[in-house]
Amino acid sequence: MPRDQVFITTKFQPRRHDPDAEAQKSLRHLGVEQIDLVHWPEGGATRAWAGLERARERGLARSIGVSNFSAADLDAVIAAATIPPAVNQVEFNPQHYRRALLDACGRHDIAAEAYSPLGTGRYVADTTVAKIARQASRTPAQVLLRWCLQHGLIVITKSTHRARIDENAQIFDFALSAENMAELDALDQTGGTDRALESTWW
């Protein structure tokens, strides 16, 4: 596969002071010439952004983005940025359907990327998800991933099992009905928040 079709993403630890130097370390460790660099809002939404822009301008990073940025964080970084974030990586799944944050990403033309789309495996056993999976003759995991796609989300799934990786890729030959999507949307536990996290770890 051509390198320009592959994203190699690493995260900048915001409590370190020089995103440019950290990008160079990542390049050496990974043995590649370019990375795609993401950071989270520790220390404030804009504190590290100028350094990420420098890494992008020097060609160390092909694209730069953020993770766990709320709508307010996105507004702040856009106001200060020369280069806007390409992506905001946030937990999205039916139980964390952050509608207002997804809308904010759309307003700023920032791609929304879903991590933990299966709730680290917890949500495949949800009764609503299981019912829809039976109706669609699909697995619960496929239903959850398809929900993400139909909301315009980029999806990241994690598995160490080849069979599950193959299964997770089989989501492009079916669609969930509007009724199914509404049922899954109703599982949201965030109140449609514009926040990326209910509580921060930093």
C-alpha positions in Angstrom: 0.0 0.0 0.0 1.4 3.4 -0.9 2.6 5.4 2.1 0.4 8.4 1.2 -2.6 6.2 1.8 -1.6 5.2 5.3 -1.9 7.3 8.5 0.8 6.7 11.1 -0.5 8.5 14.1 1.3 9.3 17.3 0.4 11.5 20.2 2.3 14.4 21.7 2.4 14.4 25.5 1.4 18.0 26.2 3.4 18.3 29.5 6.5 18.0 27.4 7.5 21.3 26.0 8.6 20.9 22.4 6.2 19.2 19.9 8.8 19.6 17.2 11.5 17.7 19.1 9.0 15.0 20.2 7.9 14.6 16.6 11.6 14.0 15.6 11.9 11.3 18.4 8.8 9.6 17.1 10.2 9.6 13.5 13.4 8.0 14.7 11.6 5.4 16.8 9.2 4.5 14.0 11.7 4.6 11.2 9.5 6.8 9.0 9.9 10.2 7.4 6.5 11.6 8.3 3.9 11.0 11.0 0.4 12.3 11.7 0.5 14.1 15.0 -2.3 14.4 17.6 -2.5 15.9 21.1 -5.0 16.3 23.9 -5.8 19.5 25.7 -3.7 19.2 28.8 -2.4 22.6 29.8 -5.0 24.4 27.7 -6.4 23.9 24.2 -3.8 26.2 22.5 -0.7 25.7 24.6 1.0 23.1 22.3 -0.7 24.1 19.0 2.0 26.4 17.7 4.6 23.7 18.2 2.5 21.2 16.2 2.1 23.8 13.5 6.0 24.1 13.3 6.3 20.3 13.0 3.8 20.4 10.2 5.5 23.3 8.4 8.9 21.5 8.6 7.4 18.4 7.0 7.8 16.2 10.1 4.0 15.7 10.3 1.8 15.3 7.3 -1.3 16.3 9.3 -1.9 17.6 12.8 -5.0 17.1 15.0 -6.4 16.9 18.5 -8.0 14.4 20.7 -10.6 14.8 23.4 -11.2 18.5 22.5 -14.6 19.9 23.5 -16.5 22.3 21.3 -15.1 25.2 23.4 -11.5 23.8 23.0 -12.0 23.6 19.2 -13.2 27.2 19.1 -10.1 28.3 21.0 -7.6 26.5 18.9 -9.3 27.6 15.6 -9.1 31.2 16.8 -5.4 30.9 17.5 -4.4 28.6 14.7 -2.7 29.2 11.4 -3.3 25.5 10.4 -6.6 24.1 11.7 -6.8 20.6 13.2 -7.5 17.9 10.7 -9.1 15.6 13.2 -10.6 15.4 16.7 -10.3 11.9 18.1 -13.0 11.3 20.7 -15.0 8.4 22.2 -18.1 8.0 20.0 -20.5 5.1 20.1 -24.3 4.9 20.7 -23.9 5.3 24.4 -21.6 8.3 23.8 -23.3 10.0 21.0 -22.0 13.5 21.5 -24.2 15.2 19.0 -23.3 18.8 19.8 -19.6 18.0 19.6 -20.0 16.2 16.3 -21.9 19.3 15.0 -19.0 21.5 16.2 -16.5 19.3 14.3 -18.7 19.7 11.2 -18.9 23.5 11.6 -15.1 23.7 11.7 -14.6 21.1 8.9 -12.7 18.9 11.3 -13.0 15.2 10.8 -14.4 13.4 13.9 -12.7 10.1 14.6 -14.3 7.6 17.0 -12.2 5.6 19.4 -13.8 2.9 21.5 -16.7 2.4 19.1 -17.5 -0.9 20.8 -17.1 0.6 24.3 -14.0 -1.6 24.7 -16.2 -4.5 24.0 -18.9 -3.7 26.6 -21.6 -2.6 24.2 -21.7 -5.6 22.0 -23.9 -7.2 24.7 -26.4 -4.4 24.8 -29.9 -5.8 24.2 -30.9 -3.1 21.7 -27.6 -3.6 19.7 -28.1 -7.4 19.8 -31.7 -7.2 18.6 -30.7 -5.0 15.7 -27.8 -7.3 14.9 -30.2 -10.3 14.7 -32.6 -8.4 12.5 -29.8 -7.4 10.1 -28.1 -10.8 10.2 -24.9 -9.1 11.4 -22.8 -9.2 14.5 -23.3 -6.6 17.3 -19.8 -5.2 16.5 -20.7 -4.7 12.9 -23.9 -2.9 13.9 -21.9 -0.5 16.2 -19.3 0.2 13.6 -21.9 0.8 10.9 -23.7 3.2 13.3 -20.4 5.2 13.4 -20.1 5.2 9.6 -23.7 6.4 9.1 -23.0 9.3 11.4 -20.0 10.3 9.3 -17.4 9.2 11.8 -13.9 7.8 11.1 -13.7 4.5 13.0 -10.8 3.0 14.9 -11.3 -0.5 16.2 -8.9 -2.5 18.2 -8.5 -6.3 18.0 -5.6 -8.8 18.2 -7.7 -11.5 16.6 -7.5 -11.9 12.8 -11.1 -13.3 12.5 -12.5 -10.2 14.4 -10.4 -7.8 12.3 -11.8 -9.4 9.1 -15.3 -9.4 10.6 -15.1 -5.7 11.6 -14.2 -4.8 8.0 -17.4 -6.3 6.6 -19.6 -3.2 7.2 -19.8 -1.6 3.7 -22.4 -3.9 2.2 -25.4 -3.1 4.4 -27.0 -0.1 6.0 -29.0 0.4 9.2 -32.5 1.8 8.7 -33.6 5.2 10.0 -35.5 3.3 12.7 -32.5 1.3 13.8 -30.3 4.4 13.9 -32.9 6.2 16.0 -33.0 3.2 18.4 -29.2 3.3 18.7 -29.1 7.1 19.1 -31.5 6.8 22.0 -28.9 4.8 23.9 -26.9 8.0 24.4 -25.9 8.6 28.0 -24.2 12.0 27.5 -27.3 14.1 26.8 -25.9 15.0 23.4 -23.0 16.9 25.0 -20.5 19.1 23.3 -17.8 17.9 25.7 -15.3 15.2 24.7 -15.1 13.6 28.2 -17.3 13.4 31.2 -14.1 13.8 33.3 -10.5 14.3 32.5 -7.6 12.2 33.6 -5.0 15.0 33.7 
